[in-house]
């Protein structure tokens, strides 16, 4: 049985090799007419402008446009179109809202882009089971707007108004992950169109069990697959009760290590904090300038608490005690929704920060040097990124910062740099 499944998988994905022998941009007229026969002439485009629009996301990767773009209206059309592409060895590129940062929509070998935004229905809201099924055109903000009067919400917030099926395909997370988990923890079932057109329900059709130990975890297999295993055409999501009260706070620390120690102690104390995000002095300075804030330029924690008014008092008091033990400042509060949104928008706007996460184990190198080391290694590439995303004023500030970093490096002997990372 295992051998048969392996052979079937090899047949499904062998189409990529066969198409690689064809010239990009060589979709035949008959093939295009077949696409239009399924999706309708108005839902198929070979316009250069449309193809270039679908050939890149919000990342720095250069545009790699598909050979054609198609807008299917339902899962039946997706299945038929996928089967056609599979039979001809044509690559398929799923497209949601194009808010990704990894270049996942780039059609590096051409093919047909499936824009799924017109499949935008919210299905099967079940307030008793705390579940909802959505099509790929439904975004995070649209779902929460729909749920506003139900007492429920979907807490996974990646910052951008991404499509929910796209969030499942990329295993998105967000600032609420510390309490509510990531997409991997909040998806109960997926409807997937496989490359050959077959339709699969990863947990069984119409099912949304919170736990199951029967069979393969197919839902987990497709979450984070980035569109390489199939097209997600429906996602059943786990909802949560809307908190009665929310409050956000900001506090600064004398060092990165103090902020990290505070974070670990808050989690060890089992305080049900909803968000706790770390920003170093370089990032908080950029946030101040870009988002019009005025926080102290030092290692900083952004925090948010959810619960009843009484439970918030206990959470805040316990957290304040831990902050003070680690030399942190008094909390700067953001109680009103407008102020909280401004605070977390500033945090989301810092998405250009390089990945600098390391283990907190005592055996790992210390953390203080990582942000500056990363910026120093990026050099002009980091400056280009900031210029493109944040504008020339912030880029000028970054130029000053990198100049200072180079000066710091020249005054630092090679033996003082931990981990042997001297270039």
Secondary structure, 3 states (H helix, E strand, C coil): CHHHHHHHHHHHHCHHHHHCCCCCCCCCHHHHHHHHHHHCHHHEECCHHHHHHCCCCCCCCCCCCCCEEECCCCHHHHHHHHHHHHHHCCCEEEECCCCCCCCCCCCCCCCEEEECCCCCCEEEEECCCCEEEECCCCEHHHHHHHCCCCCEECCCCCCCCCEHHHHHHCCCCCCCHHHHCCHHHHEEEEEEEECCCCEEECCCCCCCCCCCCCCCCHHHHHCCCCCCCEEEEEEEEECEECCCEEEEEEEECCCHHHHHHHHHHHHHCCCCCCEEEEECHHHHHHHHHHHCCCCCCCCEEEEEEEECHHHHHHHHHHHHHHHHHCCCCCCEEECCHHHHHHHHHHHHCCCCCCCCCCCCCCCCCCCCCHHHHHHHHHCHHHHHHHHHHHCHHHHHHHHHHHHHHHHHHHCCCHHHCHHHCCC
